[in-house]
Amino acid sequence: MHISEGVLSPAVLAGGAALAVVGTAIGLKKMDNAAIPRVALLSAAFFVASLIHVPVGPVGLHLVLNGLMGLLVGWPAVPAILIALLLQALLFQFGGLTVLGVNTVVMAAPAVICFWLFRPLLRRPGAPAAVGAFACGAVAILLSGLLVAAALLTTGQAFLQVARLVVLAHIPVMLVEGVITLFIFFFLQKVRPEMLEGIYA
């Protein structure tokens, strides 16, 4: 879901950069030493999952795992995603440095939103937790798609069709990410419940 360089207007790029700086600062402030290995692991998972992508216009479709990141760490997902995107831009030219802020917001903001939105469900056992975990993965992708579409539309109406395509093309990704997040959530509940401590804090 990387937006390519040379697509967005300077105003959108500046706004995305500013929001990314604020989000990263909050994420770093809320990340204690014990959470650093978990955040690093999730950043690496995000990096690898995003390497395999299918270009669709000015964006690329791929697994994102931002809902899972939000579920596991909340605000620290922002610096984790920023680092992964920076490495992708430097090593593989995915996205780019000028759109780093916007791409970070597009993927990290939904992670944080879903963490706060679905945490009450995740705290409840059984079906509510399952619904919350699936929704966390799926809704994060939906929100990311809508943010990409909004970024494109604020640049110009010429991107209207591309914006629609971005949202529609991510529907299968939503379902896949929802299922992945659901299975990982219940797997961690059984074998590594300490990784879910942020949900119950």
C-alpha positions as CSV (number, residue, x, y, z in Angstrom):
1,M,0.0,0.0,0.0
2,H,2.9,2.3,-0.7
3,I,2.2,5.6,-2.4
4,S,4.9,6.3,-5.0
5,E,6.9,9.5,-5.2
6,G,5.9,12.2,-7.5
7,V,2.1,11.6,-7.0
8,L,1.1,13.7,-4.0
9,S,1.1,17.5,-3.6
10,P,3.6,19.2,-1.4
11,A,0.9,20.2,1.1
12,V,-0.2,16.6,1.5
13,L,3.5,15.4,1.9
14,A,4.1,18.1,4.5
15,G,1.0,17.2,6.4
16,G,1.8,13.5,6.4
17,A,5.4,14.2,7.6
18,A,4.2,16.3,10.4
19,L,1.6,13.7,11.6
20,A,4.2,11.0,11.3
21,V,6.7,12.9,13.5
22,V,4.0,13.5,16.2
23,G,2.9,9.8,16.1
24,T,6.4,8.6,16.3
25,A,7.1,10.8,19.3
26,I,4.0,9.5,21.1
27,G,4.9,5.9,20.2
28,L,8.5,6.3,21.5
29,K,7.2,7.9,24.7
30,K,4.8,5.0,25.3
31,M,7.3,2.3,24.5
32,D,9.1,0.9,27.6
33,N,12.3,-1.1,27.5
34,A,10.4,-4.4,27.9
35,A,8.4,-3.7,24.7
36,I,11.4,-3.0,22.5
37,P,12.0,-6.7,21.4
38,R,8.3,-7.1,20.6
39,V,8.2,-3.8,18.6
40,A,11.4,-4.8,16.7
41,L,10.0,-8.2,15.9
42,L,6.8,-6.7,14.5
43,S,8.7,-4.1,12.5
44,A,10.7,-7.0,10.9
45,A,7.4,-8.9,10.2
46,F,5.9,-5.8,8.6
47,F,9.1,-5.3,6.5
48,V,9.0,-8.9,5.2
49,A,5.3,-9.0,4.6
50,S,5.4,-5.8,2.5
51,L,8.2,-7.0,0.2
52,I,5.9,-9.1,-1.9
53,H,3.5,-6.6,-3.6
54,V,1.4,-6.3,-6.7
55,P,1.5,-2.8,-8.3
56,V,-2.0,-1.2,-8.8
57,G,-1.6,2.3,-10.3
58,P,0.5,4.5,-8.0
59,V,0.2,2.0,-5.1
60,G,1.1,-1.6,-4.4
61,L,-1.1,-4.4,-2.8
62,H,0.5,-6.6,-0.2
63,L,0.1,-7.9,3.3
64,V,0.5,-5.1,5.8
65,L,-0.2,-6.6,9.3
66,N,-0.8,-3.2,10.7
67,G,-3.9,-4.4,12.5
68,L,-1.9,-7.1,14.2
69,M,0.8,-4.5,15.1
70,G,-1.7,-2.2,16.7
71,L,-3.3,-5.1,18.5
72,L,0.0,-6.1,20.1
73,V,1.7,-2.8,20.9
74,G,-0.7,0.2,20.3
75,W,1.1,3.5,19.8
76,P,4.6,2.0,19.4
77,A,3.4,0.6,16.1
78,V,4.0,4.0,14.6
79,P,7.8,4.1,15.0
80,A,7.9,0.3,14.1
81,I,6.2,1.0,10.8
82,L,8.3,4.1,10.2
83,I,11.5,2.2,10.5
84,A,10.3,-0.7,8.2
85,L,9.2,1.8,5.6
86,L,12.4,3.7,5.8
87,L,14.4,0.5,5.2
88,Q,12.2,-0.4,2.3
89,A,12.6,3.0,0.7
90,L,16.4,2.9,1.1
91,L,17.0,-0.7,0.1
92,F,14.2,-1.5,-2.4
93,Q,12.9,1.9,-3.5
94,F,9.4,1.0,-2.3
95,G,7.5,4.2,-1.8
96,G,10.3,6.8,-1.3
97,L,11.7,9.2,1.2
98,T,9.5,12.2,0.2
99,V,6.3,10.1,0.8
100,L,7.7,8.4,4.0
101,G,5.5,10.5,6.3
102,V,2.3,9.9,4.4
103,N,2.9,6.2,4.0
104,T,3.7,6.0,7.7
105,V,0.4,7.7,8.6
106,V,-1.6,5.6,6.1
107,M,-0.4,2.4,7.7
108,A,0.2,3.4,11.4
109,A,-2.8,5.5,12.1
110,P,-5.3,2.6,11.5
111,A,-3.1,0.4,13.7
112,V,-3.5,2.7,16.6
113,I,-7.2,3.4,15.9
114,C,-8.0,-0.3,15.8
115,F,-6.1,-0.9,19.0
116,W,-8.3,1.5,20.9
117,L,-11.5,0.7,19.0
118,F,-11.4,-3.1,19.5
119,R,-9.5,-3.5,22.8
120,P,-12.7,-3.8,24.8
121,L,-13.7,-6.8,22.6
122,L,-10.2,-8.4,22.8
123,R,-10.4,-8.3,26.6
124,R,-13.5,-10.5,26.6
125,P,-13.1,-14.3,26.2
126,G,-14.6,-16.4,23.4
127,A,-16.6,-15.0,20.5
128,P,-16.1,-11.3,21.4
129,A,-12.3,-11.6,21.3
130,A,-12.5,-13.5,18.0
131,V,-14.6,-10.7,16.5
132,G,-12.3,-8.1,17.9
133,A,-9.2,-9.8,16.5
134,F,-10.7,-10.3,13.0
135,A,-12.0,-6.8,12.9
136,C,-8.6,-5.4,14.1
137,G,-6.9,-7.0,11.1
138,A,-9.6,-6.3,8.5
139,V,-10.6,-2.7,9.6
140,A,-7.0,-1.6,9.7
141,I,-6.7,-2.5,6.0
142,L,-10.0,-0.8,5.2
143,L,-8.9,2.4,7.0
144,S,-5.5,2.3,5.3
145,G,-7.1,2.0,1.9
146,L,-9.4,4.9,2.7
147,L,-6.5,7.0,3.8
148,V,-4.6,6.3,0.6
149,A,-7.7,7.2,-1.4
150,A,-8.1,10.4,0.6
151,A,-4.4,11.3,0.0
152,L,-4.8,10.8,-3.7
153,L,-8.1,12.8,-3.8
154,T,-6.6,15.8,-1.9
155,T,-3.9,15.9,-4.6
156,G,-6.5,16.1,-7.5
157,Q,-9.7,14.8,-8.9
158,A,-7.7,13.1,-11.6
159,F,-7.0,10.3,-9.1
160,L,-10.7,9.6,-8.4
161,Q,-10.8,6.3,-10.3
162,V,-7.4,5.2,-8.8
163,A,-8.7,6.0,-5.3
164,R,-11.8,3.8,-5.9
165,L,-9.6,1.1,-7.3
166,V,-7.3,1.2,-4.2
167,V,-10.2,0.7,-1.8
168,L,-11.9,-2.1,-3.9
169,A,-8.7,-3.9,-4.6
170,H,-7.9,-4.2,-0.8
171,I,-11.2,-6.0,0.0
172,P,-9.5,-9.5,-0.4
173,V,-6.5,-8.2,1.6
174,M,-8.9,-7.2,4.4
175,L,-10.3,-10.7,4.7
176,V,-6.9,-12.3,4.6
177,E,-5.5,-10.0,7.2
178,G,-8.5,-10.4,9.5
179,V,-8.1,-14.2,9.4
180,I,-4.3,-14.0,10.0
181,T,-4.8,-11.6,12.9
182,L,-7.5,-13.8,14.4
183,F,-5.3,-16.9,14.3
184,I,-2.2,-15.2,15.7
185,F,-4.2,-13.6,18.5
186,F,-5.5,-17.0,19.7
187,F,-2.1,-18.7,19.1
188,L,-0.4,-16.1,21.3
189,Q,-3.1,-16.4,24.0
190,K,-2.1,-20.1,24.3
191,V,1.7,-20.0,24.0
192,R,2.8,-16.4,24.7
193,P,0.1,-14.6,26.6
194,E,2.6,-12.0,27.8
195,M,2.7,-10.6,24.3
196,L,-0.9,-9.5,24.7
197,E,-0.3,-7.7,28.0
198,G,-0.9,-4.3,26.3
199,I,-4.5,-5.2,25.7
200,Y,-5.2,-5.8,29.4
201,A,-3.1,-2.9,30.7
